Amino acid sequence: MVNELLLSDLQPGQIATIVKFTTEEIFLKLMEMGCLPGEQIEVVQKALFNDPMSISVAGYLLSLRTEEARQIVVNI
């Protein structure tokens, strides 16, 4: 069973796999940093009011705004 969510919906400690991006803009931005569909990510922490959020991906920490995280579809 596939359980697709938006990255912004995950909580700290949850691990997921990137499925797709909803916009070309976020795809190009994250592709340059090695974030591609199929890559495993973990939500490390969320700041006050959930913005920004830190994720672990491809061996490093990345900070994303909630607006950006809403454009990333993941599978848990």
Rosetta blueprint (number, residue, H / E / L):
1 M L
2 V L
3 N L
4 E E
5 L E
6 L E
7 L H
8 S H
9 D H
10 L L
11 Q L
12 P L
13 G L
14 Q L
15 I E
16 A E
17 T E
18 I E
19 V E
20 K E
21 F E
22 T L
23 T L
24 E H
25 E H
26 I H
27 F H
28 L H
29 K H
30 L H
31 M H
32 E L
33 M L
34 G L
35 C L
36 L L
37 P L
38 G L
39 E L
40 Q E
41 I E
42 E E
43 V E
44 V E
45 Q E
46 K E
47 A L
48 L H
49 F H
50 N H
51 D L
52 P L
53 M E
54 S E
55 I E
56 S E
57 V E
58 A L
59 G L
60 Y E
61 L E
62 L E
63 S E
64 L E
65 R L
66 T H
67 E H
68 E H
69 A H
70 R L
71 Q L
72 I E
73 V E
74 V E
75 N E
76 I L
